[in-house]
């Protein structure tokens, strides 16, 4: 699209070398209607961005929601304006039951909780909220609840695999034996797993660099 430039006299243009006459010849706008449409588009984008910043909540994207709809890493409000849980120190979203991913995601609610750090001890249990939003009360369960938890039906769930944090989400670290079986060779050494983790962390950093645009888009969708 050509833009308006200052005009030159024909005599001045003719005095220039032939190679410069085309570059310096008089120019004018040829797509004024499209220019106006493009300007209107950016005005609309600016309006959406301002509304997203004012009314949107980017924490919903950065930290995620637990099974009760609370935002991790933020102070939540309860029902009818009452005080909700303060999760400012719980920025990591953890999936309690890995079998949730085998069910129909359209009708199933994933069992997720907000944690201070992602669990690594495979002999420990993480529980659904109880009391003051506690998640570590396995030893205080009744006999029936403990039996239910041991067979994987809650309210507490064993940490099957150690996890690490990417984008404030707890991702499992697959065992080397599982990767060996999947790849058909003994390639899943500790160094390989470390490399995979490094790659995921690098992707996470690259994503964080561009997450402002993503946050704006997602927040705009929440407010429109």
C-alpha positions in Angstrom: 0.0 0.0 0.0 1.4 3.3 -1.1 1.4 6.2 1.4 1.3 9.9 0.8 4.7 11.6 0.3 5.8 15.1 -0.4 5.5 15.9 -4.2 8.4 16.9 -6.4 8.2 19.2 -9.4 8.5 17.5 -12.8 11.6 19.5 -13.6 13.3 18.3 -10.5 12.4 14.7 -11.3 13.7 15.0 -14.9 17.0 16.4 -13.6 17.6 13.2 -11.6 19.4 10.2 -13.1 17.0 7.7 -14.7 17.5 5.1 -12.0 16.3 7.6 -9.4 13.4 9.1 -11.3 11.1 6.1 -10.5 11.9 6.2 -6.8 11.4 9.9 -6.4 8.4 10.4 -8.7 5.2 11.8 -7.2 3.3 9.3 -5.2 -0.2 9.2 -3.7 -2.4 6.9 -1.5 -4.1 4.3 -3.6 -5.9 2.2 -0.9 -7.5 4.9 1.3 -10.5 2.7 2.1 -8.3 -0.2 3.2 -6.2 2.2 5.3 -9.3 3.3 7.1 -10.4 -0.3 7.7 -6.9 -1.2 9.0 -7.0 1.8 11.4 -10.4 0.7 12.6 -9.1 -2.8 13.2 -6.3 -1.5 15.5 -8.7 0.8 17.3 -10.9 -2.3 18.0 -7.8 -4.3 19.1 -6.8 -1.5 21.5 -10.3 -1.4 23.0 -10.3 -5.1 23.5 -6.9 -5.0 25.2 -8.0 -2.2 27.6 -11.1 -4.1 28.5 -9.1 -7.3 29.0 -6.7 -5.6 31.3 -9.5 -4.0 33.4 -11.9 -6.9 33.6 -9.9 -10.0 32.7 -8.0 -12.3 35.1 -4.7 -13.5 33.6 -4.1 -15.7 36.6 -6.7 -18.1 35.3 -4.3 -18.8 32.4 -1.0 -18.5 34.2 -1.9 -20.7 37.2 -5.1 -22.5 36.3 -8.2 -23.5 38.3 -8.6 -26.3 40.8 -11.6 -28.6 40.9 -13.7 -26.1 42.9 -13.1 -23.3 40.5 -10.5 -21.5 42.7 -7.6 -19.8 40.9 -4.2 -21.0 42.0 -1.6 -18.3 42.9 -4.3 -15.8 43.8 -6.7 -14.7 46.6 -10.1 -16.0 45.7 -13.5 -14.7 46.7 -16.2 -17.0 47.9 -19.9 -17.3 47.1 -22.0 -14.2 47.4 -19.0 -12.0 48.2 -17.7 -14.1 51.1 -14.0 -14.7 51.6 -12.5 -17.5 49.7 -9.2 -19.4 49.9 -6.0 -17.4 49.7 -3.8 -19.4 47.3 -1.1 -16.7 46.7 1.5 -19.1 47.9 0.0 -22.1 46.1 0.9 -21.4 42.5 1.2 -25.0 41.2 -1.7 -26.9 39.8 -1.6 -30.7 40.4 -3.8 -33.5 39.0 -4.7 -35.9 41.8 -5.9 -38.9 39.7 -4.1 -39.7 36.4 -7.0 -41.9 35.4 -9.1 -38.8 34.9 -7.4 -38.4 31.5 -8.9 -41.7 30.4 -12.4 -40.5 30.9 -14.7 -38.3 28.7 -13.4 -34.8 29.2 -16.7 -33.2 28.1 -18.5 -34.6 31.1 -15.8 -35.3 33.6 -14.4 -32.8 36.2 -10.7 -33.3 36.7 -9.6 -33.6 40.4 -7.1 -30.8 40.7 -5.7 -28.9 43.7 -3.4 -26.0 44.2 -0.1 -26.8 45.9 3.0 -24.8 47.1 5.3 -27.2 45.3 4.9 -30.2 43.0 5.2 -33.5 44.8 8.2 -35.8 44.2 7.8 -38.5 46.9 6.1 -41.5 45.3 5.3 -42.9 48.8 3.2 -39.8 49.7 -0.5 -39.0 49.2 -2.1 -35.7 48.1 -5.7 -35.2 49.1 -8.7 -33.2 48.1 -9.4 -30.1 50.1 -10.5 -30.5 53.7 -10.8 -28.0 56.6 -8.7 -25.0 55.9 -7.9 -26.2 52.3 -5.6 -28.9 53.6 -4.2 -31.5 51.2 -1.9 -33.5 53.5 -4.1 -35.4 55.9 -3.7 -39.1 54.7 -2.6 -40.2 58.2 -5.7 -38.8 59.8 -8.2 -40.7 57.5 -10.7 -43.0 59.0 -10.4 -46.7 58.2 -13.0 -46.6 55.4 -11.4 -43.5 53.9 -7.9 -45.0 54.0 -9.1 -48.1 52.3 -10.8 -46.1 49.6 -7.6 -44.0 49.1 -5.4 -47.1 48.9 -7.5 -48.5 46.0 -7.4 -45.1 44.2 -10.9 -43.7 44.8 -10.0 -40.9 47.2 -10.2 -38.7 49.0 -6.4 -39.1 49.0 -4.4 -40.2 46.0 -0.9 -41.6 45.9 1.8 -39.8 44.0 2.5 -42.3 41.3 5.3 -40.5 39.6 7.6 -37.6 40.7 6.6 -34.3 39.1 8.3 -31.1 38.1 6.9 -27.6 37.3 6.3 -26.1 33.9 4.2 -23.0 33.6 2.9 -23.6 37.1 1.6 -27.0 36.3 2.9 -30.3 37.8 4.0 -32.7 35.0 5.1 -36.3 35.7 8.6 -37.5 35.0 8.2 -40.9 33.2 10.5 -43.7 34.4 13.4 -44.7 32.2 12.0 -48.3 31.9 8.7 -47.0 30.5 10.6 -44.9 27.9 12.8 -47.9 27.0 9.7 -50.1 26.3 8.1 -47.3 24.3 11.3 -46.6 22.2 12.4 -50.2 21.8 15.9 -49.6 22.9 17.9 -48.6 26.0 18.0 -44.9 25.2 16.2 -43.4 28.2 19.2 -42.9 30.4 19.3 -40.3 33.2 21.1 -37.9 30.8 18.3 -38.4 28.2 15.6 -37.7 30.8 17.6 -34.6 32.0 17.8 -33.5 28.4 14.0 -33.9 27.9 13.4 -31.9 31.0 15.8 -29.2 29.8 13.9 -29.0 26.5 10.6 -28.7 28.2 11.9 -26.0 30.5 13.3 -24.1 27.5 9.9 -24.4 25.7 8.4 -23.0 28.9 10.7 -20.0 28.9 10.0 -19.3 25.3 6.3 -19.5 26.0 6.6 -17.1 28.9 8.2 -14.6 26.5 5.2 -14.5 24.3 2.5 -15.2 27.0 1.5 -11.5 27.1 -0.3 -11.8 23.8 -1.8 -15.1 24.8 -3.0 -13.7 28.1 -4.6 -10.7 26.3 -6.4 -13.1 23.9 -7.6 -15.4 26.6 -8.6 -12.6 29.0 -10.6 -10.9 26.1 -12.5 -14.2 25.5 -13.4 -14.3 29.2 -14.8 -10.8 29.2 -16.6 -10.7 25.8 
